[in-house]
Amino acid sequence: MGRLIVIEGVDSSGKATQTKLLFDKLNKIGFAVESVEFPDYKSNSSALVKMYLNGEFGKNAEDVNPYAASAFFAVDRVASYLTKWKKHLDDGKIVIADRYTTSNFIHQAAKISDCKEKDKFLDWVSDFEYNKLGLPAPDLTIFLDMPVAQAKILMANRLNKIDNSQTLDIHESDTEYLEHSYKNAHYVADKFGWHKILCVKDEKVRSIEDISEEILSAVKSIL
């Protein structure tokens, strides 16, 4: 059985960039490695995710309850797993995921303020995806700790992944929701023992390569 490594964080924390760098570095070292991205916008399985993020079910993230929204993303993951990367894990390869079930922990649990209800939801997501749906649990989750202030600056310079426009989705356009997600991300990172990577030092964003080397070191420790 292979290894599943997840690169996680709030919007515009550098997940896609760091996923590619980690892929390239592990491949260069000689590991058999594949990468996946969620949501899988190139697949029909992401249709409900697109509708949700485009605001077709409500213009605010809170308009869709976290259980329903989580199901949209989970189904997309199952389709990707069964058709694209299950065979890679079965063949013993390393699979690097740019986001995963862990994103439901961050973004959907952020809608729940009561800690007891939040924990109930997190247990439900874990059971739903890893047990009921049969998705593999990550062997390592790297959390890119990028504060919202810096993330919004980076967000302004990138295109929407759904349609390559400069339109922000309902998560990205709501600063208050981003703050809730960031605060909640620390809660779940501590709860599930994720490996945190500080992306800002002395109020400046660390270099991409500096962050990448720290990620590689953490990954090597489990291989």
C-alpha positions, 0 to 999 in steps of 0.5 A: 500500500502506498502513502497519501500525503495531503497539502492543506490550508486556507484559500491562497496559502500556496497549496498548488505550488507546494504540491507541485514542488513536493511532487518534483522533489520526491520524483527526483529523489526516486520515489514513485509519486502521483498528485491529485487536486480537489475539487476535481474541476475537470471532472463531471463529479465536481458539478455540485461543488461548482454550483455551491461555490458559484453561489447557485444555492445561496450567495453566502457559504452559510446558506448551505449547511455544512453536512450538505456542502460536505457531501458535495465535496465528498462525492467528488473525491470518491469519483476521483479516487475510484477512477484515477488514483486508487490504483496508484496507492494499491501499487505502492506509490506516494499520492500527494493531494492538494486538499482532501477530506481535510478541507471539509474539516476546515471550511465546513466546520467553520460554520459551526461555532459551538465546540460540541457541535463542531466536534460532532460534525468532525466525527461525522465527516471522518466516519462518512468519508473514511468509513462509509465511503471508503476513502483512505485516511491521510498518512500525513497532513501538512497544514500551510499556516498562511494568515488571512491578511497575507492570503488575501493579497496572494488571492488578488493575483490569481485566477478562479480555478473553476473558470479562470476568471478573476471572480472570487467564489463564495468562500474567497469573497467573504473575509469574515468567513475566511477568518472563521476558516483560518481560526477553525483550521488551527482547531482541527490541525491541533485536534487531528495532529497535522504538521503545521508549516508557518508561512509567515515570519516577521510579518513577511511571507517566507520564500516558496523554496524555504517552505518547500524544503520544510515540507520535504523534511516532514514528508521524508520523516514518514517515508 
